[in-house]
Amino acid sequence: MPPTDLTGLPAVIELRQYTLRPGRRDELIVLFDREFVEPQEEVGMLVLGQFRDLDDPDRFVWLRGFRDMTARHRGLTDFYGGPVWARHGPQANDTMIDSDDVLLLRPVPTGSGFAYAPSRRPAVGAPVPDRFVHVTLWSFPPGRHDGIALIRDGLLPVVLETGPAPLAFLTTEHAHNTFPRLPVRSGENVAVMLTSYPDESAHRRHLTAVQAHPLTRDELLPAIEREQTAAPRRLRLTPTGRSLIV
């Protein structure tokens, strides 16, 4: 399947966070952007975004999408059993300490989501875009939906009112992981919001506006805090040169 046939919104998304050996992140990014993007897309997977974590020089974050769980199993089987991974996988694995911090997610039907257009992908060697991407991850008790509903029905409209629309709002995909060779975190119940800005100062201004909104300040944040199992985790990211998410 040629990459130009993949335009659309993935129904299943992996958020993958890799802990790398010290000083080897740029090595992995060069290898990934040169060797692993098109071969994954040729077997039906959607390489959505690749990022440097600004708070950890040895952390690589990326997102990969799939039409559905059946396409995920097929694509992973074909890629990790194929010639490209056989040739370059050992070098990639050698840069990694841990690659099992993976959340399996699905877009919430709020009108948000990743519009995927491979024709927009920069070429190998493209400069790093001057953008800032922020990810917030909320964790809630398994089986409880009140916290996610507060974010979807309350916080998300405030975010839309006060600044740029999120790139996506995602929650846990509870389907069984049918490709155990690549583990995912089990027992999770999370909400994830991704937003993009020209720079970090624009993000800070937006965050201040959201937090100062009377509904957020007086009702939503206290209610979400009561529901969550831990403080939200926040990722400060910069895209690589070939990331579609910028």
BAFI-654777 format. One record per residue (C-alpha): residue number from 1; x, y, z. Coordinates in Angstrom, 2 decimals. Example, Ala and Ser with C-alpha at 12.3 -4.5 7.8 and 13.67 -1.06 7.14 Angstrom:
2
ATOM     k         X         Y         Z
ATOM     1     12.30     -4.50      7.80
ATOM     2     13.67     -1.06      7.14
END
This chain:
246
ATOM     k         X         Y         Z
ATOM     1      0.00      0.00      0.00
ATOM     2      1.63      3.30     -0.99
ATOM     3      1.79      6.01      1.69
ATOM     4     -0.42      8.35     -0.36
ATOM     5     -3.32      5.96      0.28
ATOM     6     -3.16      6.40      4.05
ATOM     7     -4.76      9.82      4.46
ATOM     8     -7.29      9.83      7.29
ATOM     9     -7.72      9.61     11.04
ATOM    10     -6.25      6.58     12.83
ATOM    11     -8.62      4.83     15.20
ATOM    12     -5.81      3.39     17.35
ATOM    13     -2.71      5.32     18.45
ATOM    14      0.42      4.30     20.35
ATOM    15      2.18      6.91     22.48
ATOM    16      5.70      5.50     22.81
ATOM    17      8.34      6.88     25.22
ATOM    18     11.84      5.42     24.99
ATOM    19     14.60      5.78     27.55
ATOM    20     17.88      5.80     25.65
ATOM    21     21.51      5.25     26.49
ATOM    22     23.17      8.54     27.44
ATOM    23     24.04     10.74     24.51
ATOM    24     22.51      8.55     21.80
ATOM    25     19.17     10.22     21.11
ATOM    26     20.30     12.05     17.98
ATOM    27     21.74      8.79     16.63
ATOM    28     18.35      7.11     16.97
ATOM    29     16.49     10.07     15.47
ATOM    30     18.72     10.15     12.39
ATOM    31     18.28      6.39     11.94
ATOM    32     14.54      6.52     12.57
ATOM    33     13.81      9.42     10.23
ATOM    34     15.99      7.96      7.48
ATOM    35     15.11      4.25      7.64
ATOM    36     11.87      3.61      9.56
ATOM    37      9.23      6.09      8.39
ATOM    38      8.30      4.99      4.87
ATOM    39      8.77      1.23      5.52
ATOM    40      6.21      1.38      8.35
ATOM    41      3.77      3.30      6.20
ATOM    42      4.20      0.84      3.35
ATOM    43      2.73     -1.90      5.56
ATOM    44     -0.22      0.24      6.68
ATOM    45      1.05      1.98      9.82
ATOM    46      0.91      5.74     10.29
ATOM    47      4.01      7.48     11.64
ATOM    48      2.44     10.57     13.20
ATOM    49      5.13     12.34     15.17
ATOM    50      8.68     12.03     16.49
ATOM    51      9.98     14.25     19.31
ATOM    52     12.82     15.19     21.60
ATOM    53     11.80     15.48     25.26
ATOM    54     13.01     18.87     26.50
ATOM    55     13.17     17.65     30.10
ATOM    56     15.21     14.51     29.43
ATOM    57     18.06     14.49     26.88
ATOM    58     17.86     10.69     26.75
ATOM    59     14.12     10.42     26.06
ATOM    60     12.63      9.89     22.57
ATOM    61      8.84     10.17     22.20
ATOM    62      6.83      9.19     19.16
ATOM    63      3.30      8.37     18.05
ATOM    64      2.15      5.73     15.61
ATOM    65     -1.39      5.20     14.34
ATOM    66     -3.42      2.34     12.88
ATOM    67     -6.76      2.00     11.11
ATOM    68     -7.90     -0.50     13.77
ATOM    69     -6.52     -3.30     15.95
ATOM    70     -6.53     -5.76     13.06
ATOM    71     -4.40     -3.39     10.98
ATOM    72     -2.12     -2.89     13.97
ATOM    73     -1.41     -6.62     14.27
ATOM    74     -0.84     -6.97     10.54
ATOM    75      1.41     -3.93     10.27
ATOM    76      3.53     -4.79     13.29
ATOM    77      3.91     -8.37     12.11
ATOM    78      4.99     -7.30      8.64
ATOM    79      7.39     -4.58      9.75
ATOM    80      9.13     -6.31     12.65
ATOM    81      9.33     -9.53     10.67
ATOM    82     10.57     -7.76      7.54
ATOM    83     13.91     -6.87      6.00
ATOM    84     14.16     -3.24      7.15
ATOM    85     13.92     -4.10     10.84
ATOM    86     16.24     -7.08     10.34
ATOM    87     18.83     -4.73      8.82
ATOM    88     18.51     -1.69     11.09
ATOM    89     16.68     -2.93     14.19
ATOM    90     19.82     -4.07     16.05
ATOM    91     21.35     -0.59     15.76
ATOM    92     18.10      1.02     16.99
ATOM    93     17.80     -1.40     19.91
ATOM    94     21.39     -0.73     20.89
ATOM    95     20.50      2.93     21.62
ATOM    96     17.70      1.94     24.03
ATOM    97     17.55      1.13     27.72
ATOM    98     13.76      0.76     27.80
ATOM    99     11.11      0.84     25.06
ATOM   100      8.13     -0.56     27.00
ATOM   101      6.57      2.73     28.17
ATOM   102      3.73      2.56     25.66
ATOM   103      0.12      3.69     25.95
ATOM   104     -2.48      2.28     23.60
ATOM   105     -4.99      5.05     22.91
ATOM   106     -7.99      5.99     20.80
ATOM   107     -9.28      9.43     19.74
ATOM   108    -12.32     10.71     21.58
ATOM   109    -15.10     11.74     19.15
ATOM   110    -14.97     15.47     19.88
ATOM   111    -13.90     16.63     16.45
ATOM   112    -10.25     16.47     17.48
ATOM   113     -7.77     14.04     16.01
ATOM   114     -4.75     13.63     13.80
ATOM   115     -5.37     14.51     10.17
ATOM   116     -2.81     12.37      8.40
ATOM   117     -1.38     13.48      5.04
ATOM   118      1.93     11.82      4.11
ATOM   119      2.41     14.23      1.20
ATOM   120      3.19     16.94      3.77
ATOM   121      6.07     15.01      5.36
ATOM   122      9.44     16.80      5.05
ATOM   123     12.27     14.99      3.32
ATOM   124     15.14     13.27      5.07
ATOM   125     17.52     15.90      6.44
ATOM   126     14.85     18.61      6.78
ATOM   127     15.59     21.19      9.49
ATOM   128     13.94     20.86     12.87
ATOM   129     10.70     22.92     12.88
ATOM   130     10.51     25.81     15.30
ATOM   131      7.49     24.49     17.20
ATOM   132      6.63     23.43     20.74
ATOM   133      4.31     20.48     21.43
ATOM   134      2.82     19.90     24.87
ATOM   135      1.25     16.67     26.11
ATOM   136     -0.78     16.35     29.31
ATOM   137     -1.56     12.87     30.65
ATOM   138     -4.19     12.40     33.37
ATOM   139     -4.53      9.04     35.16
ATOM   140     -7.77      7.79     36.69
ATOM   141     -8.83      4.61     38.49
ATOM   142     -9.60      1.71     36.12
ATOM   143    -13.24      1.57     35.12
ATOM   144    -14.06      5.11     36.24
ATOM   145    -15.16      7.60     33.60
ATOM   146    -15.99     10.73     35.60
ATOM   147    -12.54     12.27     35.31
ATOM   148    -12.37     11.76     31.58
ATOM   149    -15.86     13.22     31.19
ATOM   150    -14.81     16.32     33.16
ATOM   151    -11.92     16.89     30.77
ATOM   152    -13.90     16.10     27.61
ATOM   153    -17.06     18.04     28.47
ATOM   154    -15.60     20.79     30.67
ATOM   155    -11.89     21.42     30.29
ATOM   156    -11.65     20.84     26.54
ATOM   157    -14.23     23.56     25.72
ATOM   158    -12.26     26.00     27.90
ATOM   159     -9.06     25.08     26.07
ATOM   160    -10.81     25.73     22.76
ATOM   161    -12.22     29.03     24.00
ATOM   162     -8.90     30.41     25.24
ATOM   163     -6.37     29.30     22.62
ATOM   164     -5.51     27.02     19.72
ATOM   165     -7.45     23.80     19.33
ATOM   166     -5.71     20.68     20.63
ATOM   167     -4.13     18.41     18.07
ATOM   168     -5.95     15.53     19.71
ATOM   169     -7.77     14.33     22.80
ATOM   170     -7.21     10.62     23.44
ATOM   171     -8.20      8.02     26.00
ATOM   172     -7.12      4.46     26.74
ATOM   173     -7.83      1.81     24.13
ATOM   174     -8.79     -1.20     26.24
ATOM   175     -8.46     -3.82     23.50
ATOM   176     -6.12     -6.71     24.21
ATOM   177     -2.59     -6.27     22.93
ATOM   178     -2.42     -8.88     20.17
ATOM   179      1.28     -8.26     19.47
ATOM   180      2.97     -9.20     22.78
ATOM   181      6.43     -8.84     21.27
ATOM   182      5.85     -5.11     21.85
ATOM   183      4.37     -4.65     25.35
ATOM   184      1.96     -1.87     26.26
ATOM   185      1.07     -0.58     29.72
ATOM   186     -1.89     -2.58     31.02
ATOM   187     -4.53     -1.54     33.54
ATOM   188     -4.38      2.10     32.45
ATOM   189     -7.25      4.57     32.36
ATOM   190     -5.83      7.81     30.99
ATOM   191     -6.81     10.94     29.13
ATOM   192     -4.21     12.59     26.90
ATOM   193     -4.34     16.05     25.35
ATOM   194     -1.81     17.23     22.75
ATOM   195     -1.43     20.89     21.85
ATOM   196      1.00     22.72     19.56
ATOM   197      2.36     26.27     19.71
ATOM   198      4.88     28.50     17.93
ATOM   199      6.99     28.44     21.09
ATOM   200      6.81     27.61     24.78
ATOM   201      5.88     31.13     25.80
ATOM   202      2.69     30.82     23.73
ATOM   203      1.91     27.62     25.60
ATOM   204      2.45     29.32     28.96
ATOM   205      0.09     32.14     28.01
ATOM   206     -2.58     29.65     26.97
ATOM   207     -2.12     27.60     30.15
ATOM   208     -2.46     30.75     32.26
ATOM   209     -5.69     31.66     30.47
ATOM   210     -7.11     28.16     30.97
ATOM   211     -6.23     28.09     34.66
ATOM   212     -7.61     31.59     35.25
ATOM   213    -10.95     30.82     33.62
ATOM   214    -13.59     30.86     36.41
ATOM   215    -15.06     27.50     35.42
ATOM   216    -11.64     25.86     35.39
ATOM   217    -10.42     27.51     38.57
ATOM   218    -13.53     27.04     40.67
ATOM   219    -15.01     23.78     39.41
ATOM   220    -13.10     21.73     36.86
ATOM   221     -9.59     21.53     38.30
ATOM   222    -10.76     20.69     41.85
ATOM   223    -13.15     18.05     40.47
ATOM   224    -10.49     16.49     38.22
ATOM   225     -8.02     16.45     41.12
ATOM   226    -10.51     14.49     43.22
ATOM   227    -10.85     11.88     40.49
ATOM   228     -7.23     11.39     39.43
ATOM   229     -4.83      8.85     40.90
ATOM   230     -1.75     11.07     40.51
ATOM   231     -0.80     14.55     39.43
ATOM   232     -0.97     15.01     35.65
ATOM   233      2.18     14.18     33.76
ATOM   234      3.34     16.82     31.32
ATOM   235      5.66     16.34     28.34
ATOM   236      7.49     19.29     26.77
ATOM   237      8.46     18.25     23.26
ATOM   238     10.09     19.52     20.07
ATOM   239      9.41     17.74     16.76
ATOM   240     12.13     16.17     14.68
ATOM   241     12.66     17.28     11.10
ATOM   242     10.30     14.66      9.64
ATOM   243      7.49     14.75     12.21
ATOM   244      4.02     15.31     10.77
ATOM   245      2.84     16.59     14.15
ATOM   246      4.33     20.04     14.58
END
